[in-house]
Amino acid sequence: MLKKTTLWLLSVMMLLMMLVAGCGGGEEKKAANDSQKLIVYTSMKESLIKGIVDGFKKANPGIDVDYQSAGAGKLMAKIAAERQSGKILADVIWTSEVPDFYNMKNEGILLNYKSPVEPETVNPFSDYDGSFHAARLGTLGIVINTDKIKTAPTQWSDLMKPDFKDRFGIANPALSGTSYMSVALLEKQFGWKFFEDIKANGGRIGKGSGQVIDDTASGELSAALAVDYITNAKIEKGAHLQLCYPPEMLVVPSPVAIFKDSAKAEAAKKFVDYLLSKEAQTLVAQQGTIPVREDVEIPAKFNLPAPKEALEKSIKIDYIEAIKTKEDTIKKFSDIMQMKQ
């Protein structure tokens, strides 16, 4: 009897071990599947990145993709923490903070990849070497509340007119990388007197790039320095806004890059190729910002120039110098804008 009981117990134990092993195998399989996903970190808004990811997966059915969308500052902080722990979890990064890409390039964490699609695009980087590619040409202009301002500005100097007295805002460049680039570009073109004159006319420092547009839409401000796609999205929803472009354009490229240590580099290369393709760039143009391809039509309602024209009109800047002088530029701007009149 004891022998039979012992054999029965051994049989049960073996069965349990097989079940546990089977469950463990399932978990390992799930983890393996998760590790096969291409991970993209991006500051692009949901409506843009989702459409591009969906299009990429349709064109590449064997590649699964996941993405995390957040502000560029938050993403860079996340990447720094991941590097500290030993591994960057993302394979691809796509934001609008050009200085971050030069910093990552200098730190040696980007994969050098010259996409075969790149020659079909307009490249704003004179020192292009394959470390990163321009995937969008973001612009900033003067957004006005059309209920408050009846005559649209045509020159940057129009911001000093009475219509804008005490009612013009610029996002804090210490909080917004896009705002920092716009401040750096305007200072390069017009000098610090430009901002001194804006302050003398009651100009204010706002919060984020989206916030100053919201404040203009609500009427708290009459106008602001504004990002194209954020403004155009508000206009699409019925906001009484108009985006105006003076001749000297503020053009801020949105680079995309692959991390050097990515285990899915080949899939990441395909993603970059797709992002630069006509199909993906058409989605970019439909969001109210400038694509990097001349063969993509920009909807007329956005009143945006073609890529080459935008770059010809753009204020030129040395990005390396802009990185070096960032702290001093932000301090000087803040000192001017916070000065008591």
SERO-744881 format. One record per residue (C-alpha): x, y, z; residue number from 1; residue in one letter. Coordinates in steps of 0.05 Angstrom, whole numbers, padded with zeros to 5 digits, always signed. Example, Ala and Ser with C-alpha at 12.3 -4.5 7.8 and 13.67 -1.06 7.14 Angstrom:
<rs>
{{+00246; -00090; +00156}; 1; A}
{{+00273; -00021; +00143}; 2; S}
</rs>
This chain:
<rs>
{{+00000; +00000; +00000}; 1; M}
{{+00056; +00047; +00019}; 2; L}
{{+00091; +00032; -00047}; 3; K}
{{+00028; +00049; -00087}; 4; K}
{{+00019; +00114; -00048}; 5; T}
{{+00091; +00133; -00061}; 6; T}
{{+00084; +00120; -00135}; 7; L}
{{+00020; +00160; -00137}; 8; W}
{{+00053; +00220; -00102}; 9; L}
{{+00112; +00217; -00150}; 10; L}
{{+00064; +00217; -00209}; 11; S}
{{+00027; +00278; -00183}; 12; V}
{{+00093; +00315; -00170}; 13; M}
{{+00117; +00301; -00241}; 14; M}
{{+00051; +00325; -00269}; 15; L}
{{+00056; +00390; -00228}; 16; L}
{{+00128; +00401; -00251}; 17; M}
{{+00106; +00393; -00324}; 18; M}
{{+00050; +00443; -00314}; 19; L}
{{+00096; +00493; -00280}; 20; V}
{{+00148; +00484; -00335}; 21; A}
{{+00094; +00495; -00387}; 22; G}
{{+00071; +00560; -00353}; 23; C}
{{+00143; +00583; -00346}; 24; G}
{{+00154; +00570; -00420}; 25; G}
{{+00093; +00613; -00435}; 26; G}
{{+00121; +00671; -00395}; 27; E}
{{+00188; +00664; -00429}; 28; E}
{{+00153; +00664; -00497}; 29; K}
{{+00114; +00727; -00478}; 30; K}
{{+00177; +00762; -00455}; 31; A}
{{+00212; +00742; -00519}; 32; A}
{{+00154; +00770; -00560}; 33; N}
{{+00156; +00835; -00522}; 34; D}
{{+00231; +00841; -00534}; 35; S}
{{+00218; +00837; -00609}; 36; Q}
{{+00178; +00902; -00609}; 37; K}
{{+00210; +00963; -00640}; 38; L}
{{+00206; +01019; -00588}; 39; I}
{{+00200; +01092; -00610}; 40; V}
{{+00207; +01151; -00562}; 41; Y}
{{+00176; +01214; -00592}; 42; T}
{{+00151; +01283; -00575}; 43; S}
{{+00103; +01282; -00634}; 44; M}
{{+00030; +01288; -00618}; 45; K}
{{-00013; +01225; -00616}; 46; E}
{{-00051; +01239; -00681}; 47; S}
{{+00014; +01242; -00720}; 48; L}
{{+00055; +01186; -00689}; 49; I}
{{-00003; +01137; -00688}; 50; K}
{{-00017; +01146; -00762}; 51; G}
{{+00056; +01136; -00779}; 52; I}
{{+00064; +01075; -00735}; 53; V}
{{+00000; +01044; -00764}; 54; D}
{{+00025; +01058; -00835}; 55; G}
{{+00093; +01028; -00820}; 56; F}
{{+00064; +00965; -00790}; 57; K}
{{+00019; +00957; -00851}; 58; K}
{{+00079; +00964; -00897}; 59; A}
{{+00122; +00918; -00852}; 60; N}
{{+00074; +00865; -00825}; 61; P}
{{+00130; +00826; -00793}; 62; G}
{{+00152; +00883; -00747}; 63; I}
{{+00112; +00902; -00685}; 64; D}
{{+00120; +00973; -00659}; 65; V}
{{+00105; +01008; -00594}; 66; D}
{{+00117; +01082; -00578}; 67; Y}
{{+00119; +01129; -00520}; 68; Q}
{{+00098; +01201; -00532}; 69; S}
{{+00119; +01255; -00483}; 70; A}
{{+00154; +01322; -00481}; 71; G}
{{+00226; +01321; -00506}; 72; A}
{{+00252; +01341; -00437}; 73; G}
{{+00216; +01283; -00403}; 74; K}
{{+00242; +01235; -00456}; 75; L}
{{+00314; +01258; -00448}; 76; M}
{{+00308; +01250; -00372}; 77; A}
{{+00280; +01180; -00383}; 78; K}
{{+00338; +01163; -00430}; 79; I}
{{+00388; +01190; -00380}; 80; A}
{{+00358; +01145; -00325}; 81; A}
{{+00359; +01085; -00371}; 82; E}
{{+00432; +01097; -00389}; 83; R}
{{+00447; +01101; -00315}; 84; Q}
{{+00414; +01033; -00305}; 85; S}
{{+00454; +01003; -00362}; 86; G}
{{+00408; +01001; -00423}; 87; K}
{{+00368; +01049; -00466}; 88; I}
{{+00301; +01015; -00476}; 89; L}
{{+00283; +01054; -00539}; 90; A}
{{+00308; +01038; -00609}; 91; D}
{{+00288; +01103; -00643}; 92; V}
{{+00280; +01174; -00619}; 93; I}
{{+00243; +01230; -00656}; 94; W}
{{+00234; +01299; -00625}; 95; T}
{{+00241; +01372; -00644}; 96; S}
{{+00300; +01389; -00599}; 97; E}
{{+00358; +01393; -00647}; 98; V}
{{+00411; +01407; -00594}; 99; P}
{{+00394; +01341; -00559}; 100; D}
{{+00413; +01303; -00622}; 101; F}
{{+00480; +01338; -00627}; 102; Y}
{{+00493; +01322; -00554}; 103; N}
{{+00474; +01249; -00564}; 104; M}
{{+00518; +01246; -00626}; 105; K}
{{+00577; +01274; -00587}; 106; N}
{{+00565; +01224; -00531}; 107; E}
{{+00569; +01168; -00582}; 108; G}
{{+00501; +01136; -00569}; 109; I}
{{+00471; +01144; -00639}; 110; L}
{{+00478; +01095; -00696}; 111; L}
{{+00507; +01124; -00760}; 112; N}
{{+00457; +01106; -00814}; 113; Y}
{{+00451; +01141; -00881}; 114; K}
{{+00381; +01123; -00905}; 115; S}
{{+00375; +01108; -00980}; 116; P}
{{+00313; +01152; -00977}; 117; V}
{{+00351; +01213; -00951}; 118; E}
{{+00373; +01239; -01020}; 119; P}
{{+00299; +01246; -01037}; 120; E}
{{+00289; +01295; -00979}; 121; T}
{{+00308; +01367; -00964}; 122; V}
{{+00363; +01364; -00912}; 123; N}
{{+00372; +01426; -00867}; 124; P}
{{+00436; +01401; -00835}; 125; F}
{{+00499; +01424; -00871}; 126; S}
{{+00540; +01376; -00829}; 127; D}
{{+00496; +01316; -00842}; 128; Y}
{{+00534; +01251; -00830}; 129; D}
{{+00479; +01200; -00818}; 130; G}
{{+00476; +01207; -00743}; 131; S}
{{+00406; +01235; -00749}; 132; F}
{{+00357; +01256; -00804}; 133; H}
{{+00308; +01313; -00809}; 134; A}
{{+00238; +01282; -00809}; 135; A}
{{+00198; +01346; -00806}; 136; R}
{{+00209; +01422; -00813}; 137; L}
{{+00171; +01454; -00756}; 138; G}
{{+00157; +01528; -00760}; 139; T}
{{+00140; +01583; -00711}; 140; L}
{{+00103; +01646; -00728}; 141; G}
{{+00060; +01699; -00695}; 142; I}
{{-00008; +01673; -00675}; 143; V}
{{-00062; +01725; -00665}; 144; I}
{{-00131; +01723; -00635}; 145; N}
{{-00173; +01748; -00693}; 146; T}
{{-00225; +01776; -00645}; 147; D}
{{-00172; +01820; -00613}; 148; K}
{{-00127; +01839; -00672}; 149; I}
{{-00158; +01858; -00739}; 150; K}
{{-00094; +01873; -00778}; 151; T}
{{-00049; +01813; -00784}; 152; A}
{{+00025; +01827; -00772}; 153; P}
{{+00071; +01820; -00833}; 154; T}
{{+00138; +01839; -00800}; 155; Q}
{{+00170; +01820; -00733}; 156; W}
{{+00173; +01895; -00717}; 157; S}
{{+00096; +01897; -00718}; 158; D}
{{+00099; +01866; -00648}; 159; L}
{{+00120; +01934; -00622}; 160; M}
{{+00055; +01967; -00646}; 161; K}
{{-00001; +01988; -00598}; 162; P}
{{-00045; +01929; -00618}; 163; D}
{{+00003; +01883; -00581}; 164; F}
{{+00013; +01927; -00520}; 165; K}
{{+00015; +01884; -00457}; 166; D}
{{-00016; +01825; -00495}; 167; R}
{{+00041; +01787; -00529}; 168; F}
{{+00071; +01724; -00500}; 169; G}
{{+00132; +01680; -00511}; 170; I}
{{+00138; +01611; -00479}; 171; A}
{{+00193; +01605; -00427}; 172; N}
{{+00256; +01580; -00463}; 173; P}
{{+00278; +01548; -00398}; 174; A}
{{+00217; +01502; -00402}; 175; L}
{{+00210; +01494; -00477}; 176; S}
{{+00266; +01473; -00524}; 177; G}
{{+00226; +01497; -00584}; 178; T}
{{+00219; +01565; -00551}; 179; S}
{{+00293; +01566; -00536}; 180; Y}
{{+00309; +01555; -00610}; 181; M}
{{+00261; +01610; -00631}; 182; S}
{{+00293; +01659; -00581}; 183; V}
{{+00363; +01640; -00606}; 184; A}
{{+00342; +01649; -00679}; 185; L}
{{+00309; +01717; -00667}; 186; L}
{{+00368; +01742; -00625}; 187; E}
{{+00416; +01721; -00681}; 188; K}
{{+00375; +01758; -00733}; 189; Q}
{{+00355; +01821; -00694}; 190; F}
{{+00399; +01824; -00632}; 191; G}
{{+00377; +01832; -00560}; 192; W}
{{+00345; +01900; -00576}; 193; K}
{{+00287; +01861; -00608}; 194; F}
{{+00269; +01831; -00540}; 195; F}
{{+00282; +01896; -00504}; 196; E}
{{+00231; +01929; -00550}; 197; D}
{{+00181; +01873; -00539}; 198; I}
{{+00189; +01881; -00464}; 199; K}
{{+00181; +01956; -00470}; 200; A}
{{+00114; +01942; -00505}; 201; N}
{{+00092; +01898; -00447}; 202; G}
{{+00112; +01830; -00474}; 203; G}
{{+00107; +01772; -00425}; 204; R}
{{+00140; +01705; -00412}; 205; I}
{{+00089; +01649; -00416}; 206; G}
{{+00095; +01576; -00395}; 207; K}
{{+00098; +01521; -00447}; 208; G}
{{+00091; +01527; -00522}; 209; S}
{{+00020; +01501; -00520}; 210; G}
{{+00001; +01545; -00461}; 211; Q}
{{+00015; +01611; -00496}; 212; V}
{{-00028; +01588; -00555}; 213; I}
{{-00084; +01569; -00507}; 214; D}
{{-00078; +01637; -00473}; 215; D}
{{-00084; +01671; -00541}; 216; T}
{{-00145; +01629; -00560}; 217; A}
{{-00178; +01647; -00494}; 218; S}
{{-00164; +01722; -00502}; 219; G}
{{-00117; +01728; -00443}; 220; E}
{{-00064; +01745; -00495}; 221; L}
{{-00077; +01777; -00562}; 222; S}
{{-00017; +01743; -00595}; 223; A}
{{+00041; +01697; -00582}; 224; A}
{{+00102; +01664; -00613}; 225; L}
{{+00071; +01599; -00635}; 226; A}
{{+00087; +01529; -00662}; 227; V}
{{+00052; +01512; -00727}; 228; D}
{{+00020; +01444; -00715}; 229; Y}
{{-00006; +01462; -00645}; 230; I}
{{-00037; +01526; -00672}; 231; T}
{{-00067; +01492; -00733}; 232; N}
{{-00098; +01438; -00690}; 233; A}
{{-00133; +01492; -00649}; 234; K}
{{-00157; +01527; -00712}; 235; I}
{{-00185; +01461; -00738}; 236; E}
{{-00226; +01457; -00674}; 237; K}
{{-00255; +01526; -00685}; 238; G}
{{-00208; +01572; -00646}; 239; A}
{{-00208; +01644; -00671}; 240; H}
{{-00134; +01644; -00688}; 241; L}
{{-00090; +01660; -00747}; 242; Q}
{{-00017; +01642; -00756}; 243; L}
{{+00024; +01695; -00790}; 244; C}
{{+00094; +01688; -00819}; 245; Y}
{{+00142; +01747; -00826}; 246; P}
{{+00193; +01741; -00883}; 247; P}
{{+00248; +01716; -00836}; 248; E}
{{+00222; +01648; -00818}; 249; M}
{{+00234; +01608; -00755}; 250; L}
{{+00245; +01536; -00779}; 251; V}
{{+00262; +01483; -00728}; 252; V}
{{+00276; +01413; -00756}; 253; P}
{{+00251; +01350; -00720}; 254; S}
{{+00307; +01298; -00724}; 255; P}
{{+00300; +01223; -00719}; 256; V}
{{+00356; +01177; -00698}; 257; A}
{{+00371; +01104; -00680}; 258; I}
{{+00406; +01086; -00616}; 259; F}
{{+00473; +01051; -00628}; 260; K}
{{+00460; +00994; -00579}; 261; D}
{{+00391; +00977; -00607}; 262; S}
{{+00382; +00902; -00615}; 263; A}
{{+00332; +00917; -00670}; 264; K}
{{+00374; +00962; -00713}; 265; A}
{{+00351; +00932; -00779}; 266; E}
{{+00277; +00944; -00761}; 267; A}
{{+00296; +01014; -00737}; 268; A}
{{+00328; +01029; -00804}; 269; K}
{{+00264; +01008; -00839}; 270; K}
{{+00225; +01055; -00793}; 271; F}
{{+00270; +01114; -00811}; 272; V}
{{+00264; +01097; -00885}; 273; D}
{{+00188; +01095; -00879}; 274; Y}
{{+00186; +01161; -00839}; 275; L}
{{+00223; +01195; -00896}; 276; L}
{{+00178; +01164; -00949}; 277; S}
{{+00124; +01201; -00988}; 278; K}
{{+00069; +01163; -00952}; 279; E}
{{+00093; +01182; -00882}; 280; A}
{{+00111; +01254; -00902}; 281; Q}
{{+00041; +01263; -00929}; 282; T}
{{+00016; +01249; -00859}; 283; L}
{{+00065; +01301; -00832}; 284; V}
{{+00039; +01353; -00881}; 285; A}
{{-00033; +01338; -00863}; 286; Q}
{{-00018; +01357; -00790}; 287; Q}
{{-00003; +01429; -00810}; 288; G}
{{+00073; +01428; -00811}; 289; T}
{{+00125; +01424; -00867}; 290; I}
{{+00148; +01356; -00893}; 291; P}
{{+00219; +01343; -00916}; 292; V}
{{+00198; +01322; -00987}; 293; R}
{{+00183; +01369; -01044}; 294; E}
{{+00137; +01317; -01076}; 295; D}
{{+00087; +01321; -01018}; 296; V}
{{+00030; +01371; -01024}; 297; E}
{{+00017; +01415; -00963}; 298; I}
{{-00057; +01431; -00954}; 299; P}
{{-00068; +01504; -00975}; 300; A}
{{-00108; +01520; -00912}; 301; K}
{{-00043; +01519; -00871}; 302; F}
{{-00011; +01574; -00913}; 303; N}
{{+00057; +01542; -00908}; 304; L}
{{+00114; +01546; -00959}; 305; P}
{{+00145; +01485; -00993}; 306; A}
{{+00206; +01455; -00957}; 307; P}
{{+00260; +01488; -01000}; 308; K}
{{+00226; +01556; -00997}; 309; E}
{{+00220; +01550; -00922}; 310; A}
{{+00294; +01535; -00914}; 311; L}
{{+00312; +01592; -00961}; 312; E}
{{+00271; +01640; -00918}; 313; K}
{{+00294; +01612; -00852}; 314; S}
{{+00341; +01646; -00804}; 315; I}
{{+00406; +01605; -00804}; 316; K}
{{+00440; +01584; -00740}; 317; I}
{{+00500; +01545; -00716}; 318; D}
{{+00469; +01490; -00673}; 319; Y}
{{+00535; +01474; -00639}; 320; I}
{{+00542; +01547; -00618}; 321; E}
{{+00469; +01548; -00596}; 322; A}
{{+00483; +01489; -00549}; 323; I}
{{+00544; +01523; -00519}; 324; K}
{{+00508; +01589; -00507}; 325; T}
{{+00441; +01561; -00484}; 326; K}
{{+00448; +01576; -00410}; 327; E}
{{+00473; +01647; -00423}; 328; D}
{{+00419; +01660; -00476}; 329; T}
{{+00363; +01638; -00429}; 330; I}
{{+00390; +01680; -00372}; 331; K}
{{+00396; +01742; -00416}; 332; K}
{{+00326; +01732; -00443}; 333; F}
{{+00297; +01723; -00373}; 334; S}
{{+00334; +01784; -00347}; 335; D}
{{+00304; +01827; -00403}; 336; I}
{{+00233; +01800; -00399}; 337; M}
{{+00230; +01804; -00323}; 338; Q}
{{+00259; +01873; -00318}; 339; M}
{{+00215; +01924; -00285}; 340; K}
{{+00194; +01981; -00330}; 341; Q}
</rs>
